[in-house]
Amino acid sequence: MSATPVLAAARMLLPVREAQPNRGRFVEAIIRRAGGTPPEPWCASFVYYVGSGICGAAWPLPKTRSCDVLLEAARAAGALYGEEVRPESGWLFLVLASDTDATHVGFVDQMLPDGRFTTVEGNSNDRGHRDGDGVVANTRDPKGATRYAYIAWPQMMEGT
């Protein structure tokens, strides 16, 4: 499956904002779809909400609210890439605290000529912080201090 419809669905959710920290009618629906109970951080829930909403049962990543679970699932499937790889539009990015600790996740929107990439991410803000206030578009720089990994989830669907 192409990542295009999944990324388009993520972009359509850019107006979503929290009414209170990790609360709001739409935010709570996102959290609940991934099996959570509001209020709680919801970046990974956003990824599941969008991916499973478009792909249904074919969404290749687990139903989870945990960035670490996404990291390990991608690693086990051979779909996890480091900063040496230029991610493709629609892939997921992970912010890494260590090789086994991912602290935030979102969608890669576009790669820019200078190596930076634009994103669509849930539970962030315009400074790219985790546990922000809505679904936002940001620009991230893999050459900066933040460490990234990328999940090529479409390759996990090949052959399905």
Long-range contacts (C-beta under 8 A, 24 or more apart in sequence): 1-55, 1-58, 1-154, 1-157, 2-90, 2-154, 3-88, 3-89, 3-90, 3-91, 3-153, 3-154, 4-89, 4-90, 5-54, 6-50, 6-51, 6-54, 6-55, 6-90, 6-107, 7-89, 7-90, 7-107, 7-109, 7-120, 9-50, 9-53, 9-54, 10-46, 10-50, 10-107, 10-120, 10-135, 11-109, 11-120, 11-137, 13-46, 13-50, 13-120, 13-122, 13-135, 14-120, 14-135, 14-136, 14-137, 15-135, 16-122, 16-134, 16-135, 17-133, 17-134, 17-135, 18-133, 18-134, 21-131, 21-133, 22-123, 22-131, 27-134, 30-122, 31-65, 34-63, 34-64, 34-65, 35-63, 35-64, 35-65, 36-65, 40-65, 41-65, 41-123, 41-130, 41-131, 42-122, 42-123, 43-67, 43-104, 43-105, 43-106, 43-121, 43-122, 43-123, 43-124, 43-130, 44-69, 44-70, 44-105, 45-122, 45-123, 46-106, 46-121, 46-122, 46-123, 46-135, 47-92, 47-105, 47-106, 47-107, 47-122, 49-122, 50-107, 51-153, 55-157, 58-157, 58-160, 60-153, 60-156, 60-157, 60-160, 61-151, 61-153, 61-156, 67-94, 67-95, 67-102, 67-103, 67-104, 67-105, 68-100, 68-101, 68-102, 70-94, 70-102, 70-105, 70-151, 71-96, 71-100, 71-102, 71-149, 71-151, 72-100, 74-149, 74-151, 74-152, 74-153, 74-156, 77-156, 79-151, 79-152, 79-153, 79-155, 79-156, 80-149, 80-150, 80-151, 80-152, 81-149, 81-150, 81-151, 81-152, 82-149, 82-150, 83-142, 83-147, 83-148, 83-149, 85-150, 86-111, 86-115, 87-111, 87-117, 87-150, 87-152, 88-152, 88-154, 90-153, 90-154, 91-150, 91-151, 91-152, 91-153, 91-154, 92-150, 92-151, 92-153, 93-117, 93-119, 93-140, 93-148, 93-149, 93-150, 93-151, 94-148, 94-149, 94-150, 94-151, 95-130, 95-146, 95-147, 95-148, 96-147, 96-148, 96-149, 97-147, 102-149, 103-130, 104-130, 106-138, 108-150, 109-137, 112-139, 115-141, 115-142, 115-143, 116-140, 116-141, 116-142, 116-143, 117-142
